[in-house]
Amino acid sequence: MSWPLASIAFATLMSCHPSASTSFEPATPSGECLLFRNNPSGVIGMDVGASVSLGGGRSLFIFGDTFLGSFNANGSRNASGAVHSSVAIVEDAQSASCFSGTAFLSDAGAVEQILDPTEDMAWPLGPAMVDGGGLALLYTWVKSDSSQPLGFDTLGNGIVSGALGSPISLDVAALSAPATEAMPAAWLVHDGYAYLYRCGTQVGPGFDPCVVGRAPAASLAVLAAYQYFVAGAGYTGSYAEATIVTEGTAAFSVTYNAYLSAYLELYVEPFAPWVSVRTASAPEGPFSSKLNVWPCSLPADDPNAYCYAAFEHPQLDSASGRRVAFSYSTNSTKFASMLSHPNVNWPRLASVDLADAGVVVARVGVLR
């Protein structure tokens, strides 16, 4: 999982001001822009960037580690603080500007941390649902541990809900599933059911294999309400009995696409330089082979830069669903390099025409 890397780097970022003169900024291709790059809240970098429609032409965007400060004259960042999660409410019609000028949710003028764990740290994984009058989020629970390769231990994960637009208190010890269970990584509501994809090497070998559970939409925020897909039997099993249905990652999106009349998985394979898609005629698949649809914009002078956390934003898609809007995050395993590239550690918004990209659906009968 990539989100905590930015937090581990925070002390480095606070004291490191590399010159921008030797840096080559990643190009911003036609049809791609930096989300909230111009904001009045003092945010100078963040990741994740998933969204949920609030209705009425408005959406809530959700971010992970969010760095605060200013840009230096040479383009490098001067970090003065951070929160581990943040949100902003936007007008969907302003997507062409990447929501320039939009403020983040704040309290007394300071960007507010949306997840408030009782101990350690919690990161929103991205996928979220409006649940009645509240907000439900997928999250992971981590604890700093300098003995670990990435400087942290993952202790658990799960679903938490709270009031929309307010900090959500999270009793991580009581609410979390153990880290020995695969992470909740993607969420879909369709035809009265919620589908939860849980992905990781806990369920099998390879790049984050995924199982999928189903629950009545009214119980979407209750992890124990999900019954899991078992090949040959349908949604009848426990998590331990579930069948692997697709390859995913730590966080991604699966949506029902009206243009395809099928389900669309959109993700970045770990450390791949592409945003990719798969299609399926049912939430449990079978899913198609991976198709690369958009190259990630990464600095040419940093071989350690990578992209991750790709999410579709269906409320921003074209009316037919043929053109889909999505975002992805960028980062680097070299923290000083990340700081010297002010366009890295920033989600990018783009769109792709599914027909032009050659996205097709294989129609296969499945057991529901």
Secondary structure, DSSP 8 states (H G I E B T S, - for coil): --TTHHHHTHHHHHH----STT-------TT-EETTSS-TT-EEEEEEEEEEEEETTEEEEEEEEEEEEEE-TTS-EEEEEEES-EEEEEEGGGGGGTTTT----EETTEE--SEEESSSEEEEEEEEEEETTEEEEEEEEEEE-TTSTTSEEEEEEEEEEEETTS-EEE-HHHH-EETTS-EEEEEEEETTEEEEEEESTTSSSSS-EEEEEEEEGGGTT-GGG-EEEETTTEEEE-GGG----EE--SS-EEEEETTTTEEEEEE--TT-SEEEEEEESSTT------EEEEE----TT-TTEEEEEEEE-GGGS-TTSSEEEEEEEEEESSHHHHHH-TTSSS-EEEEEETTTTT----------
